[in-house]
Amino acid sequence: MKGQFFAIAMAVLALVGFAAPAAAQEGKQDFTLVNKTGYDIDKVFVSPTKTDDWEEDVLGKDVLENGDAWTIKFHRSVRTCKWDLKVVYSDDDSSAIWYGIDLCSVSKITIRYNRQSDKTSASFE
């Protein structure tokens, strides 16, 4: 199910991406992910909450280094507001997951790691 939704969304992105100006392509779900964990992040997955598959890493071959930010953009035709977020650390492949984030009302997600509690947390703006 998640694979079908993602494939359709990516096909629409590819087709419209060549025909429409960049400003018209922005989705209301666009957000900036800020890494303040103290570690590099190797993979980032963003998937609709109603699906059960993470699909492809939005970073591709890139790495989100500690202290850096990455803007994740959606096509404006995407209507879903609730999304899940998964990050995978470079050093040991451990991960952190957040479910049901309303990306229609969030423009920035900052993640932090607490070494004492061994927990990764997120703040939403």
C-alpha positions in Angstrom: 0.0 0.0 0.0 2.7 2.5 1.0 4.7 1.5 -2.1 1.8 2.3 -4.4 1.1 5.7 -2.8 4.8 6.6 -3.0 5.2 5.4 -6.6 2.2 7.5 -7.7 3.4 10.5 -5.7 6.9 10.2 -7.3 5.5 9.9 -10.8 3.4 13.0 -10.3 6.4 14.8 -8.9 8.5 13.8 -11.9 5.9 14.8 -14.5 4.9 18.1 -13.0 8.4 19.0 -11.9 9.5 19.5 -15.5 6.4 21.6 -16.5 5.8 23.9 -13.5 7.8 26.7 -12.0 9.6 25.8 -8.7 7.5 28.1 -6.6 4.3 26.5 -7.8 5.6 23.0 -6.8 5.9 23.7 -3.1 3.7 21.7 -0.8 2.3 22.7 2.4 4.0 19.7 4.0 7.5 21.1 3.2 9.8 21.2 6.3 13.4 21.6 7.3 15.0 18.8 9.3 17.7 20.1 11.7 20.3 17.6 13.1 21.5 18.6 16.6 22.1 15.1 17.8 25.9 15.2 17.9 26.0 12.5 15.2 25.7 12.2 11.5 22.5 10.9 10.0 22.9 8.5 7.1 19.2 8.0 6.1 15.9 9.9 6.5 12.6 8.3 5.6 9.3 10.2 5.4 6.1 8.2 4.8 2.4 8.8 5.1 1.1 7.6 8.5 -1.5 5.4 6.9 1.0 3.3 5.0 3.3 0.5 6.3 6.5 0.9 4.3 9.3 3.4 4.6 10.2 3.5 0.9 13.3 5.4 -0.2 15.8 7.4 1.8 15.1 11.1 1.0 18.8 11.9 1.5 19.9 9.5 -1.3 23.6 9.3 -1.1 24.0 12.4 1.0 24.5 12.5 4.8 22.9 15.0 7.2 25.9 16.0 9.3 25.5 17.1 12.9 24.6 20.8 12.9 23.3 20.8 9.4 19.7 21.2 8.1 18.0 19.5 5.1 14.8 20.9 3.4 12.3 18.2 2.5 9.9 19.3 -0.2 6.6 17.8 -1.3 4.6 18.5 -4.5 1.7 20.8 -3.9 -0.7 18.1 -5.1 0.0 15.9 -2.1 -2.9 16.3 0.3 -1.9 14.1 3.2 -0.9 16.0 6.3 0.0 13.2 8.8 3.5 11.7 8.1 5.9 9.4 9.9 9.6 10.3 10.2 12.5 7.9 10.6 16.2 8.8 10.9 19.1 6.3 10.9 22.5 7.2 12.4 25.7 6.7 10.4 27.8 5.3 13.1 25.8 2.3 14.3 22.7 2.1 12.1 20.4 2.8 15.1 17.3 4.7 14.4 14.6 7.0 15.9 11.0 7.2 14.7 8.2 9.7 15.1 4.6 8.9 14.1 1.7 11.0 13.0 3.5 14.4 12.5 1.1 17.0 11.1 3.4 18.4 8.4 0.7 20.8 7.3 1.3 22.7 10.5 5.1 22.1 11.0 7.8 23.8 9.1 10.8 22.8 11.1 11.8 19.6 13.0 14.9 19.7 15.2 16.2 16.5 16.5 18.5 16.1 19.5 20.1 13.1 21.2 20.4 12.9 25.0 23.4 10.7 25.9 22.3 10.3 29.5 18.9 8.9 28.6 20.0 7.4 25.3 16.9 9.0 23.7 16.5 11.0 20.5 13.8 13.7 20.8 12.2 16.1 18.3 10.8 19.6 18.6 8.3 20.8 16.1 7.9 24.4 14.9 
